[in-house]
């Protein structure tokens, strides 16, 4: 979930930071340019004061005072252009040159200069010229009118190179970018911590749910962190798990008690049937049928009691030699297999270990082998193999019986379920259910598949690595 939630938070925070950074970057550029414009306006004011009273355009018609002012203006403009590299000039209303540096420079030859000149003629100084951006190389043109007796008599224009201005803007943007990057890193770290804080109870809840779904009903959630809503959810989950466990315990206790209480009267009933059989003619079919059904009922009660005990049993996984355990169980079933004319074939690894409860694994293997021998005809064989694959050990029991259809394979292992085609074969339909329950309690599993060319293939799988709880106990 974090992989989906964290990108959304990062995208949201990136959008917020960019929404703040873009206007701030524009503001930085405007402030840097405004500082330059203010400096140019101060310089222009000095040039305007020198050219304010230079009215004569020819040297001969000028008064000595005007000649001194023109000479001072010329020297000031030349020194200004030489020191700062900024073009500057004072121009009459008709674009005629009063003085300019360098000589022959005409700012009105460019669109930007002509616009600034016309604005100054309209008594509007260039206090807010068009913004210069770092990727533009055009100069910055600033103009101001020269006003005498309320009339604009001339215009002062400066044309500044913008290399340094663009460098300052770019430097400001780099610092801004560094700040945004630092803020982004902090935001990502905060989002990571936030998602961890929010999702940690969810992960714990998910693990507890999986534990309960796989049979570990004692698993609970510690409601000690996360948002209050998730803490309430954890407490509600624990209450629900307690209730489910109580209901299942009551159900198992009822099955176990009922099975146990019925065994004694059933045993007495079977004994009376045996006594009654002695008084009837030998070969009486009715009494034989009653006796068979009584024994079948006794087997069902025994299986129910085994199932209840299996569901109550607390498996303790330990390092077990699975191959040796399989050989031991095959030896125990060898006599019955030989009596039915069925061969037990052993294959696979000769020695392999895994983590399992030896008692529960033995009971599960007994149920699987018993089922295989029950449906395998005389003269055929039951193949048993032990194979280690990666982190698991699998014991496969393949019989040569009639097998199951794909629809029946989906139901095999359910309680009391038996194929309609096998009702003539003895059994209660609980053997494989007991095996599944025993394996689940020890961290294993059982799978069913069709065997080729015929029969059923049952795979009993146990882990090779120690479960977390078993490792702690070991």
C-alpha positions in Angstrom: 0.0 0.0 0.0 2.9 2.4 0.7 4.1 2.1 -2.9 0.7 3.5 -4.0 0.2 6.0 -1.2 3.7 7.5 -1.1 3.8 8.6 -4.8 0.5 10.3 -4.4 1.8 12.3 -1.4 5.1 13.1 -3.3 3.2 14.3 -6.3 0.9 16.5 -4.2 3.8 18.0 -2.3 5.7 18.6 -5.5 2.8 20.4 -7.0 2.5 22.6 -3.8 6.2 23.4 -3.9 6.2 24.2 -7.6 3.1 26.4 -7.1 5.1 28.4 -4.6 8.5 28.3 -6.4 7.3 29.6 -9.8 5.9 32.9 -8.5 8.9 33.3 -6.1 11.3 32.8 -9.0 9.5 35.5 -11.0 9.7 37.8 -7.9 13.4 37.2 -7.6 13.9 38.2 -11.2 11.8 41.3 -10.8 13.6 42.5 -7.7 17.0 42.0 -9.3 16.0 44.0 -12.4 14.3 46.7 -10.3 17.6 47.3 -8.5 19.3 47.8 -11.8 16.5 50.1 -13.0 16.7 52.3 -9.8 20.5 52.7 -10.4 19.9 53.7 -14.0 17.2 56.2 -13.0 19.7 57.8 -10.6 22.3 58.0 -13.4 19.7 59.4 -15.8 18.7 62.1 -13.3 22.4 63.3 -13.2 22.6 63.4 -17.0 19.2 65.2 -17.2 20.5 67.9 -14.9 23.5 68.5 -17.1 21.4 68.6 -20.3 18.5 70.6 -18.9 19.7 74.0 -20.2 21.5 73.0 -23.3 19.1 74.5 -25.8 21.3 75.5 -28.7 22.1 72.7 -31.1 25.1 74.4 -32.8 28.3 75.2 -31.0 28.5 78.7 -32.5 25.0 79.7 -31.3 25.6 78.4 -27.8 26.5 80.6 -24.9 29.7 80.0 -22.9 27.6 78.5 -20.1 25.8 76.2 -22.5 29.1 75.1 -24.1 30.4 74.3 -20.6 27.3 72.3 -19.8 27.5 70.4 -23.1 31.2 69.7 -22.6 30.6 68.4 -19.1 27.7 66.2 -20.4 29.9 64.8 -23.1 32.7 64.0 -20.7 30.3 62.5 -18.2 28.6 60.2 -20.8 32.0 59.1 -22.2 33.4 58.3 -18.8 30.1 56.5 -17.8 30.3 54.3 -21.0 34.0 53.6 -20.6 33.7 52.6 -16.9 30.4 50.6 -16.9 30.0 49.7 -20.6 26.6 51.2 -20.6 25.4 53.2 -23.6 23.9 56.5 -22.6 22.7 59.6 -24.4 20.5 62.7 -24.3 18.3 63.2 -27.4 16.0 66.1 -28.5 12.3 65.5 -29.1 12.9 65.1 -32.8 15.4 62.3 -32.1 18.3 64.6 -32.7 21.4 64.0 -30.7 22.4 66.4 -27.9 25.2 64.1 -26.7 25.7 60.3 -26.8 28.4 57.7 -25.9 29.5 56.1 -28.0 29.2 58.6 -30.7 26.7 57.7 -33.5 24.6 55.5 -31.2 20.9 55.7 -31.9 18.7 53.8 -29.4 15.6 54.6 -31.5 16.9 52.2 -34.2 15.6 49.3 -32.1 11.9 48.6 -31.2 12.7 48.5 -27.4 14.6 51.8 -27.6 11.9 53.5 -29.7 9.2 52.3 -27.2 11.2 53.7 -24.2 11.8 57.0 -26.1 8.1 57.5 -26.9 7.1 56.7 -23.3 9.6 59.3 -22.1 8.2 61.9 -24.5 4.8 61.2 -22.9 6.3 62.0 -19.5 6.4 58.3 -18.4 9.8 57.3 -17.1 10.8 53.6 -17.7 10.4 52.5 -14.1 9.0 49.1 -15.1 10.7 48.0 -18.3 10.0 44.6 -19.9 11.5 41.8 -17.8 14.8 40.3 -18.8 15.1 36.5 -18.2 18.3 34.5 -17.9 17.9 32.9 -21.4 17.5 36.3 -23.1 20.5 38.4 -24.2 18.8 41.6 -25.1 19.9 44.8 -23.3 17.9 46.6 -20.7 16.7 50.0 -22.0 15.7 52.7 -19.5 14.5 56.2 -20.5 13.4 59.4 -18.7 12.2 62.8 -19.9 14.0 66.0 -19.4 11.4 68.5 -18.3 11.8 72.3 -18.4 8.9 74.7 -17.5 6.5 71.7 -17.6 7.5 70.7 -21.1 9.6 67.7 -22.3 12.5 69.2 -24.1 14.7 66.0 -24.3 15.0 62.4 -23.4 17.8 60.6 -21.6 18.2 56.9 -22.5 20.6 54.2 -21.2 21.1 50.8 -22.7 22.7 48.4 -20.3 24.1 45.0 -21.0 22.3 42.3 -18.9 25.0 39.6 -18.5 25.5 40.4 -14.8 21.8 40.8 -14.2 21.0 37.5 -15.8 23.8 35.9 -13.7 22.3 37.3 -10.5 18.8 36.1 -11.5 20.2 32.6 -12.3 22.1 32.5 -9.0 19.0 33.4 -7.1 17.1 30.7 -8.9 19.8 28.1 -8.1 19.5 29.0 -4.4 15.7 28.8 -4.7 16.1 25.4 -6.4 18.4 24.2 -3.7 15.9 25.3 -1.1 13.1 23.6 -3.0 15.1 20.4 -3.3 15.9 20.4 0.5 12.2 21.1 1.2 11.3 18.2 -1.1 13.7 15.8 0.7 12.2 16.8 4.0 8.7 16.4 2.6 9.6 12.9 1.3 11.1 11.9 4.6 8.0 13.3 6.4 5.7 11.5 3.9 7.7 8.3 4.4 7.4 8.6 8.2 3.7 9.5 7.9 2.8 6.6 5.6 4.8 4.3 7.9 2.9 5.6 10.9 -0.5 5.2 9.2 0.2 1.9 7.5 2.0 0.1 10.3 -1.3 -0.9 12.1 -2.6 -1.9 8.7 0.3 -4.3 8.1 -0.1 -5.7 11.6 -3.8 -6.2 11.0 -3.1 -7.8 7.7 -0.6 -10.3 9.3 -3.1 -11.1 12.1 -5.8 -11.7 9.6 -3.6 -14.0 7.6 -2.6 -15.9 10.8 -6.2 -16.4 11.7 -7.1 -17.4 8.2 -4.4 -20.1 8.3 -5.5 -21.5 11.6 -3.5 -19.5 14.2 -6.5 -18.3 16.1 -4.5 -16.9 19.0 -3.1 -14.1 16.8 -4.1 -10.6 17.9 -3.3 -7.0 17.0 -1.5 -4.7 19.4 -3.5 -1.4 19.2 -0.6 0.8 20.3 0.1 3.1 17.3 -1.3 4.8 14.2 -4.3 7.0 13.8 -7.2 6.7 16.4 -9.5 5.2 13.7 -7.0 2.4 13.1 -6.6 1.8 16.8 -10.3 1.4 17.1 -10.3 -0.9 14.2 -7.6 -3.0 15.8 -9.6 -3.2 19.1 -12.7 -4.2 17.1 -10.7 -6.8 15.2 -9.4 -8.3 18.5 -13.0 -8.5 19.9 -14.2 -10.2 16.7 -11.3 -12.7 16.8 -12.0 -13.4 20.4 -15.7 -14.0 19.6 -14.8 -16.2 16.6 -12.4 -18.2 18.7 -15.0 -18.7 21.4 -17.6 -19.9 18.9 -15.1 -22.3 17.3 -14.1 -23.6 20.7 -17.7 -24.2 21.6 -18.3 -26.0 18.3 -15.2 -28.2 18.7 -16.1 -28.9 22.3 -19.6 -29.9 21.3 -18.2 -32.2 18.6 -15.7 -33.8 20.9 -18.1 -34.1 23.8 -20.8 -35.5 21.5 -18.4 -38.0 19.9 -17.1 -39.1 23.2 -20.5 -39.4 24.9 -21.9 -41.4 21.9 -19.0 -43.9 21.9 -20.1 -45.7 25.1 -23.7 -46.3 24.2 -22.6 -47.2 20.6 -20.1 -49.7 22.0 -22.8 -51.2 24.2 -25.2 -51.3 21.2 -22.6 -53.1 19.1 -22.0 -55.6 21.9 -25.7 -56.4 22.1 -25.8 -56.8 18.3 -23.0 -59.4 18.7 -24.9 -61.2 21.4 -28.1 -61.1 19.2 -26.1 -62.4 16.3 -25.2 -65.6 18.3 -28.9 -66.3 18.8 -29.8 -65.9 15.1 -29.1 -68.4 12.3 -25.6 -68.1 10.8 -25.4 -65.8 7.7 -28.4 -63.6 8.6 -28.1 -60.7 6.2 -30.1 -58.2 8.2 -28.0 -58.6 11.4 -24.8 -58.4 9.3 -26.0 -55.1 7.7 -26.9 -53.7 11.1 -23.5 -54.7 12.5 -21.7 -53.1 9.4 -23.6 -49.8 9.8 -22.8 -49.8 13.6 -19.1 -50.2 12.9 -19.3 -47.4 10.2 -21.0 -45.1 12.8 -18.2 -45.9 15.3 -15.6 -45.0 12.7 -17.4 -41.7 12.0 -17.4 -40.9 15.7 -13.7 -41.8 16.0 -12.9 -39.5 13.0 -15.0 -36.7 14.4 -13.1 -37.0 17.7 -9.8 -37.0 15.8 -10.8 -33.9 13.9 -11.8 -32.1 17.1 -8.5 -33.0 18.7 -6.6 -31.9 15.6 -8.3 -28.5 15.6 -7.5 -28.1 19.3 -4.0 -29.3 19.0 -1.2 -26.7 19.3 1.5 -27.9 16.9 5.2 -27.4 17.8 7.3 -27.3 14.7 10.8 -28.7 15.0 13.6 -29.8 12.7 12.4 -33.2 11.5 13.9 -35.8 9.1 11.0 -36.0 6.8 12.4 -38.8 4.7 13.0 -41.0 7.8 9.4 -40.2 9.0 8.0 -41.2 5.6 9.9 -44.5 5.7 8.6 -45.2 9.2 5.0 -44.7 8.2 5.4 -46.7 5.0 6.8 -49.6 7.1 3.7 -49.4 9.4 1.4 -49.5 6.4 3.3 -52.2 4.6 1.4 -55.2 6.0 -2.0 -53.7 5.1 -0.8 -52.8 1.6 0.6 -56.4 1.1 -2.7 -57.9 2.3 -4.6 -55.9 -0.3 -2.1 -56.7 -3.0 -0.9 -53.1 -3.4 2.8 -52.2 -3.7 4.2 -49.2 -1.8 7.0 -47.7 -4.0 9.4 -45.2 -2.3 11.3 -42.6 -4.4 13.0 -39.2 -4.1 15.5 -38.0 -1.5 16.8 -40.5 1.0 17.4 -37.9 3.7 15.9 -34.4 3.9 15.0 -32.3 6.9 12.2 -29.7 7.3 10.4 -27.9 10.1 7.3 -29.8 11.1 5.5 -31.3 14.1 6.4 -35.0 13.8 3.2 -36.2 15.5 0.9 -34.1 13.3 2.9 -34.8 10.1 2.7 -38.6 10.9 -1.0 -38.4 11.4 -1.4 -36.4 8.1 0.7 -39.0 6.2 -1.3 -41.8 7.7 -4.6 -40.2 6.5 -3.2 -39.7 2.9 -1.7 -43.2 2.6 -4.8 -44.8 4.0 -6.9 -42.9 1.4 -4.5 -44.0 -1.4 -4.6 -47.7 -0.3 -8.4 -47.6 0.0 -8.9 -46.7 -3.7 -5.9 -48.5 -5.3 -6.9 -51.8 -6.9 -5.0 -55.0 -6.2 -2.0 -55.4 -8.4 -1.4 -51.7 -8.7 1.0 -49.5 -6.7 1.1 -46.4 -4.6 4.1 -44.2 -5.4 5.5 -42.2 -2.5 8.3 -39.7 -3.1 10.1 -37.1 -1.0 11.6 -34.1 -2.9 13.2 -30.9 -1.6 12.5 -27.9 -3.8 13.9 -24.5 -2.6 12.5 -23.6 0.8 10.0 -26.5 0.9 9.9 -30.3 1.2 7.1 -32.1 -0.6 5.9 -35.6 0.1 3.9 -36.8 -2.9 1.5 -39.8 -2.7 0.2 -40.9 -6.1 -2.3 -43.8 -6.3 -3.7 -45.7 -9.2 -7.4 -45.5 -8.2 -10.3 -44.1 -10.3 -9.3 -40.5 -9.6 -11.5 -37.4 -9.4 -13.0 -35.0 -12.0 -11.8 -31.4 -12.0 -15.0 -30.4 -10.2 -14.4 -33.0 -7.5 -10.8 -31.9 -7.1 -12.1 -28.5 -5.9 -14.1 -30.1 -3.1 -11.7 -32.9 -2.0 -10.6 -32.3 1.6 -13.9 -30.8 2.6 -15.5 -32.3 5.7 -17.8 -35.3 5.1 -17.4 -34.9 1.3 -17.1 -38.0 -0.7 -17.4 -38.5 -4.4 -20.8 -40.0 -5.5 -18.9 -42.6 -7.5 -17.1 -43.9 -4.4 -19.9 -44.3 -1.9 -19.3 -48.1 -1.9 -15.8 -47.6 -0.4 -15.7 -47.4 3.4 -14.9 -44.1 5.1 -16.4 -41.1 6.7 -15.0 -38.3 4.4 -13.0 -36.8 7.2 -9.6 -38.3 6.7 -8.2 -35.7 4.3 -9.9 -33.0 6.3 -8.0 -34.1 9.4 -4.8 -34.2 7.4 -5.3 -30.7 6.0 -6.1 -29.3 9.5 -3.0 -31.0 11.0 -0.7 -29.6 8.4 -2.1 -26.1 8.6 -1.6 -26.1 12.4 2.1 -26.8 11.8 2.7 -24.3 8.9 2.3 -26.9 6.1 -0.3 -27.5 3.4 -1.9 -30.2 1.3 -2.7 -30.0 -2.4 -4.6 -32.4 -4.7 -4.2 -33.0 -8.4 -5.0 -35.7 -11.0 -2.4 -38.5 -11.4 -1.5 -39.7 -14.8 -2.7 -42.0 -16.3 -5.2 -42.5 -13.5 -5.7 -41.8 -9.8 -5.1 -39.0 -7.4 -1.9 -37.2 -6.5 -1.7 -35.7 -3.0 1.2 -33.4 -2.2 2.0 -32.8 1.5 4.3 -29.7 1.8 6.2 -28.4 4.8 8.7 -25.5 5.1 12.5 -26.0 5.3 13.0 -22.8 7.3 11.9 -22.3 10.8 8.7 -20.2 11.4 9.2 -17.0 13.3 7.5 -18.3 16.4 9.1 -21.7 16.2 12.5 -20.2 15.8 12.0 -18.2 18.9 11.0 -21.3 20.8 13.9 -23.3 19.5 
